[in-house]
């Protein structure tokens, strides 16, 4: 907070960092007002207090996104990617060393497996594209292998696949052209061939049985037998039940795990998870249904507009951007996919990336016209 305030005040001497100059900045404001209304409309003191605890985060994220859009031309992209690389690698080292470090309450906090996975999803591709550009392919392959191995060895199924995909597309799909698309299809076929080799099969099985199950199991069996996926489906059902009775403003921010519903179990495999005593106290395991249930349509719709706006601009101006720029978008796409499997929207990493690609999207057309 101290750093942000200092940074903001210094910027204010040169420009108006919170100037509203684009449609998407208005949508960000709508997102915050949706959160605010959700807190105000809560029908209990406990719910109001829970929402009030996280409301400042929503304001901070919106301010960050509006600010990044306004100062994008002053941002040095490769410097950002460089520091992201060091941040991820230091986090990976800390992740491994934490069990052996002295426990100092309030000072050294653990990085959970999910947190590290989400960090890698958000910033893995641009940080490694920086290495490819500045250090060459050898270092790129080494650090890519390190990052992917950390995810693989810790059983981060979604993280491993999404990071691998975002890196792969950032490197191979320089432009959306027939030649590039054919090359991508060729590499995907080669990758599939490598997966079919028994040596690869055994290596993945030994490194992470969970990822092995995801890759090699029958899809229908996976959806009906994997307990973590079944819990996620149960939480989607809970969110939809909440939505039916609170469609506009939801039940209030930060209240999903405190709200009880009568589950229906309207999906195959529900019998394995529906009768658990703690089912209602679990997190949403899904950022989209979390927004829908806690903030209703007034919160979810602005968020979806932000997502769609950036995907549209990602595709429209793809061939006019540098690889490093598109790598941020590939990480953004990966993050959007991962948000369906984890409640991670209350996360500054996610909002920095959302703000960053939104800044690119707003400025893409302007910078293209300036180049011409």
C-alpha angles and dihedrals in degrees: 000000000000092000093047093049092050091046091048094049092049091050091049090065091064107027141002099263094191098046112141106224105145141051094244092057088059088051090054089054089049088053091055093046089051088055092046093050090048090057094045093047094054109122098214137057091231091053092047091051093048091051093046090056092063101029094090088060091058091051092048093050093049091049091049092051094047090047095049091052090053097047100036094113090058093051118103101219099198091049089056091049091047094054091044088056093052090044093054094045093047088047090052091052092046090047090059097039098045096089088058098045123096112266109243110176113232093009112063112039124183122249106226121219091250092049093052091046091052091048090053092048093051098045110011097097099048093043092052092044086058089055091048091051098044106026104028137239098301093060090040092056093045096051093040089054091049093051094045092046091054089053093043095048091051094050096245096159100174092037094052095048096042095047091046091050095046092050092045095051093042090057102037104034101063091154135007098249134128092255093051093046091051089051091051092050089050092052091047091053090049090049091051089050090052090051091053092058112103092227091059091044092054094044093053091045091055094041098046125355089189093059090043089055091049094051102038106028124097109265095230092049091049093052094050101037107034105097096204091054091046091052089052091051089050090053090051087054090050091051092051091050089052091046092055091062099032107032102152108038104010125214096301135278119297092012106105097100091043094055121086126210136174105251119223100197094218096168138071113271094023091125089073095060111017098082097051111125093225099046094110093049096057123105118256092258084208126075095205096053088042090058092043095051098039100038105017124211092322089067103032099047096058089047092052090048089055091051094047093045091056096044090051092051091043091060097036096055099027096116092048096057133082118251092251090057093049090048089065088054093049089053088048091053089049091049091051090054093046092050087069089063101040140039097237104130089104088072132109091212091062094048095046088055092045090050092046097052090042088056089051092048094051093046099039096087094041094050091046091054090047091052090053 
